[in-house]
Amino acid sequence: IADIALIGLAVMGQNLILNMNDHGFVVCAFNRTVSKVDDFLANEAKGTKVVGAHSLKEMVSKLKKPRRIILLVKAGQAVDDFIEKLVRPALTPLHSSLGDKMRPCLKKMRLGASGYVIGLSARLFSLADPHCFHRPHIKTIFQGIAAKVGTGEPCCDWVGEEGAGHFVKMVHNGIEYGDMQLICEAYHLMKDVLGMAQDEMAQAFEDWNKTELDSFLIEITANILKFQDADGKHLLPKIRDSAGQKGTGKWTAISALEYGVPVTLIGEAVFARCLSSLKDERIQASKKLKGPQKFQFDGDKKSFLEDIRKALYASKIISYAQGFMLLRQAATEFGWTLNYGGIALMWRGGCIIRRQPGKDSRCCEVLSSFQGWADSWRRAVSTGVQAGIPMPCFTTALSFYDGYRHEMLPANLIQAQRDYFGAHTYELLAKPGQFIHTNWTGHGGSVSSSSYNA
């Protein structure tokens, strides 16, 4: 008899099953294409206690009560279809009205999972539904298999009401997009401004991983830079520079626009991947569009490398601050009560971004902690601009920092322009909350436009 079942035998599904098996839980595996079940049991799960099922009814019959089932299938209709099949007839064959009551509840019981496949591990960090999570038979499994930090605290907890777990997971992945692009920009500066060799760059990232930048992505970047192909040459330069994406970065950027939060760095990271995909156009453009002529770095190499490190860390913190701004706004929109300190602590281990410990997620407090690094940040960005190096995330992070620290921005001119051509009104500094219109030309009249937020 299995402790839990998992539906969906793609990469994450298989590794999550094996993770649960390694932690002493018996798992029943099922997949819509049932031949994958047999393949999994004969290969990756060979020698484990994992059992398989060739139908949903067989799967349900092999489960302990109360039955616990994880759906790890493509988001959208596939999830709803499986819920329909599970509620009636697989789980509640005796009374159809009970199935009708369970259906909306099941659709709320969704978790956000963050993980990576190293050996056979998959890490979880959030579950949306409190009643589901806090029952011992759910919490025990999820916290048992989660990554541990400190004195053994699991990086898995309930983060908020329905939908909160998914949203936190989405923002986590958006920050991951930003981190990856920032590392690429640092790599580009090392390679094309400092002229560093692959092994030299690998050593730099290894050294950085012993500093504030300690993270999974910095760690694997060092390993990637060192990796050699079968011919003894480094593999990285052979890889086509056209980045793919699964959508979570885009969803984060769309949410930021929808809720009016300036999550600029994640947006730029998404657009950087879009630009990278225009490989054929870029090849043609490289033959016609010229950059700075004869740029030669003549500064201290070690000092500038430290500037790059500080710029990378400062920009990374900007992305985290923006991510938490989005979480706060979403919580307001949906009425969630999010434990921001708990989320930050959960992101310490097991997650790809591995946030540094700390409970204060307020933007001003976060940013003030590294303002002494601003000179290094500016030197890295300005040197990169002079060399013609694209740095969309470094530059947008610095622009956000400068915009956020300004008491007065030129948006007063935007308001005047809007009122001039569209009578959209404006507020005076001395009278906030009072919207007025000026007849700028003497010909327009005094009728103003109605107010709305796009």
N, C-alpha and C positions, 0 to 999 in steps of 0.2 A: 504494500500500500504506500502510495507516494504522499509526501508532505505538501507538495505544491506541483502545479502543472504550468508549463510555458508553451504558448502557441506562437510559432514564428521562428524558423530555424535559419535565419540569415546570420551574419557574422556576430552581431551583438547577442542574438538569441542563443546561439550555440555556446558562446563564452560565458554568458550569464548562467546557463544551466551547469556548465562545468565548474563555475565559481561556487554555486550553491552545493554541488556535489562535494567539492573540496572542503566545504565547511560542515559536512555531515548531514546534509538534507537530501532526501530522496526526491528526485524530480521526474515527472512524466512529460515526455516531449511529444508535441504534435505539430504538424504542418499541413497546410491545405493541400500541397502536393505531397502525398503520403510517402512516396518513394524516398523523399529527403529524410524521413524518419529512419528508415532502414539504413540508408547511407551513413547517417550520423551515428547510429548505434554500432555500425560495423567499423567505423573509422575513428573519428575524434572522441567518441564516448566509449570506445572499446575498453573493457576492463574496469569501468565505473559502475555505480549502482543505478545509473539512469535507466529508466524504462520508457518504452514507447507505446504509442496508441495509433490505430489506423482510422479512428473515427472519433467524433466528439463524445459520443455515448460511451465508447470504450475508455476514453480519457477520464470522463467523469466517474466511471465505475472503479477506477484505480486510485481515486483520491480519498484521503481521510476527510471526515467531517469536523468542522465546517470546511467546505471545499475552497481552496485558494488557487486562483488561476491568474497568470500574467499574460496579457496580450502584448506581443512585441511585433506588431505588423505595421504596415504603412499607414500613416495618419489619414483620417478621412473616412470614406465610405467603408473601407475594409474593416475598420474597428467597429462601426455600427452594425455591419453585417454579421460579424462574429458574435456580438452581444445578442442580436436577435436569435441566432442559432443556439446560443448557450442558455438564454432565459427560457426559451420555449422551442423544443421540448427537453433539451439536455439536462437542465438543472431543476426545472419546476414542472414536471409532467402531470402533476395531480390537479393543479388549479390554475387556470389561465389568468385569472384576475391578479394572482400573486405575481405572475410574470410581468403584468402591466405595471404593477407597483415597483418592481425591482428595476425595470429598464432605465428610467431616468436616474435612479440612484447609481447604477453601474456606470452610466456615462459620466458621472462626476468623479468616480474613483480612478483618477488617472495620475500617473506619476511622471516626474521628469527625471530622466536618467542621464548622467554624464559619465563617460568612460572611455577607455581605450583598450586596445588588445595588445597586451604585452604578456607573453606566455599564455596563460589562460585566466585572465582577470577581467572583470567588468565592475565598475563602481557605480553606486547609486547615491544620490544626495537629497532627493526630496520626494514627498508624496503629498497630493493635494487634499485628500479627504481625511479629516481627523478621526472619524469613527472607524474607518478602515485601518488607519495606521496604528492607532493607540490600542487596538486589541492585541494582546500579547502574541497571538499566532501569526500576525503580520509583522509587527515591529521586530520580533525576535529574528525572523529570517532576514529582513532587509538590513537591520543594524548588524546582524551577524556577518553578512557578506560584504558590508561596506568597508571602504578604506578606514584605517585608524590613524589618529595623530595624537601627539602629546602622551598622555598616560593611558591611551587606549580608547579615547573618545571616538565614536563612529561618525564619519562624515555623511550622515543620513539622518534626516529628521523631518517632521511635519512643518511646512513653512507657511501655510495659509489655507484659506477656503478654496472652494472649487475653482480650478483653473490656475491657481497660484503656482503649483508645482511646475506645470508646463511653462508658465511665463518666466519663472526663475531660470528654468533650464534654457529657454530661448535666449535670455539675456546673457547667461553664461556662455553660450555658443557665440553670440555676437561679440562679446569681449574676446573670445578665442580668435575670431576673425581678425580683430584689431591687433592682438598680440602677435599673430603670425605675420601680418603685414609689417608691423614695426620691426620685427626681427629681420625681415627681408630687406628693409630699408637700411638697417645697421650693416647687414651683410654687403649691400650694394656700396655703401660708403667705404667699408673696409677694402673691398675688392677694387673699386674704380678710382677712389681718391687716394687711399694709402697704398694701393698696389700689393696688398697682402696675398701670400700664397695660401692654398687650401688648408694645409696642416697648421699654418700660422694662425689662420682664422679659427680653426678648430680649437687650438690651444687657448685663444682669447675667450671663446664661449665657455670652455671648461673653467677658466679662471673666473669668469663672470658668474658662473653657477655657484660659486662659493661666496657670493656677495648678496645684496638685496635682490638681485635678479634670479636667485635660486628658483627654478621652475622646471616642469616637465619639458616644455617647449625649448628652453635654452639647452637643457641636457641632450635632447635628441638632435638639436641642431649641430652640436659639437660632434655627435656620432655620425650624422649624415655627411658633414664636411670631411671627416676622416675616411669614410667608406670608399673602398676601391672595387672596381669592377673586375671581372675575370681576367681582363687583359692587364691588370696592375695599375690602370689609370683611374683617377677619381670619377665616380659615377655622376655626381651632381651636375657638372658642366654638360653632360650628355642629355639631360632631361629637358624636354620641350617646355619652354617658359609660358605655358598657357594654363592658368589655374582653374580648376573646377569648383563647384559649390553645390551643396545640398539644399540650401534655402534658409537656414536659421539666421544667418547674418542679415539676409534681405528682410526677413520677417521682423527682426529687431529694428532695422532702419525704418521700415514702414510703420511700425508701432510708434517709434519716436516722432515721426511726422504726424501721425494721427493724433497723438496726445500733446504735441507742441513742445517736445523736450529736445534740446540741442545735443543729440547723441552724434556729433559730427565725425568722430574718429571711426566708429563702426561703419557709418555710411561711406566714408572714403575707402575703407578696407574692402567693402563690397564692390565699389566702383573700380578699385584697382584690379580686382579679379576680372571684372568685365573688360577693362582695357587690355589686360594681358591676353584675353581670348581673341583679340583682334590681331593675331600674329601675322597673317598675310598682309594686312594693311600696314602694320608697323614695319615690316620688311621693306615695303615700297617707300614709306615715309622716311626711313633711315637713310635712303639714298638721296633724298631731296631736301629734308629739313636739317639745318645745321645748328649745332649747339655752340657753347663757348669755345673760342679758338685757343689752342695751346695752353689750356689750364695745367698748371704744375703745382702740386702741393709742396710748399717750402717750409712748413712749420715743423714743430716737434711731433714726431709720429706717436710716441707713447702718450704725450699729453692729449693729442686729438683723439686717440683711441679711448681715453678716459672721458672725453667730452661726449663721444658717441654713446658710451655706456650710460652716462648720466641722462643724456637726451632720451635714450630708450626707456629708462626707468621712469623718468618724469612723464613721458608720453603715455606709458602704461598706466600710471596712476590716474591720469586724466581720463582714460577710457573706463577705468573702474568707477571713478566719480560720476561720469556720465551715465554709466549703467545703473548705478544706485539712484540717480535722479529719475531715471525711467521707471524703476521699480516703485519709487515713492509715488509717482504720478499715477501709475497703473493701480496701485493700492487705493488711491483716492477715487479713481474712476469706478473700481469694482467693489469698493467697500471691504477690501482685505485688511487684515491686521498682520502685517509681515514682521517677522523678527529679523531685522537687518543685521544685527550682530551675529545671530545664529547662522544666517546665510553666509556671512563673511567667514565664520569659523568653519562651516561645512566645506567651503571652497579651499581649505588649507591642504587637503590631501585627496587623492583619488580622482580629482577633476583635472582636466587638461590645463586649465589656467592656473590652478594652485595659487589662490590669493594669499598674500602675506598675512600673518595673524594681525588682528586689530578689530575693534568693535565699532569704531566711529566711522559712519558712512556719510556724514554731512560734508557737502562739497568743499566749503570754505576751510573746514578743519583739515580735511584730507590734503588739499592743495598747499596749505600753509606749511606743511611738514617738510617740503622739499624746495621752497622758493629760493634757498641759497644756491641751488644748482642752476638757476636760470641762465647765468652767464655761459656755462658749458653748453646748455641746451641751444642758446642762440648761436654760439660759435659753430656747433655741428650743423644747424640748419642753414646758416648763412654760407658756410663753406660748401655745403652740398649744392645750394642754389647756384653759386658761382661756378661750380664744376658741371652744372647741368644735370644733376642727379634727381630723378623724380622721388619726392618724399611726401606723398599726400597725407600720410598719417602723422609724421613728425610735424609737418607744418600746420595742419589743422589743429593738432593738440596745442601747439604754442599759441596759435591764434585764439583758441578758446580760452587759454589761460590769460592772455592779455585782455581779451574782451571781458572776462569774468571779473578781473581785478580793477577795471575802469568804472569809476562812479558815474561818469558821463560818456555815453556813446553817441555817434552821429545819427542815431535813429530819430532824433528830433527833426532832422532834415527830411527823412522819409515821411514822417507824419505831416510835415508842411506840404510836401509834394502831393501826398494823397488827398489832402484837403484842397489843394489848389486845383487839381484836375478832376476830383470826384466828390468834393464836399464830404469827405469821410470823417471830418472833425479831428480835434486833437485836445490834449489836456495841457494846462500850464503847470509848470513846476510848483508855483505858489498855490494852485488850486487843484490838487489831484482828485480825480473822481468826477470832475465837471467837464463835460465834452462840449467844445464850442467850435463854430465854423467862422472863418474869415472870408469876406468877399475880396479876394486878392487882386482882382483886375478892375473892380468897380462896375463890371457888367453882369456878374453872375447872379446876384440876388442872395438871400439869406437862408434859403431852404437847404438843409443838410441831408446827407444820406443816412439811411437806417444802419444801425450797428449790428454786426454779427461776427462770429469767429469761424474761420474756415477750418 
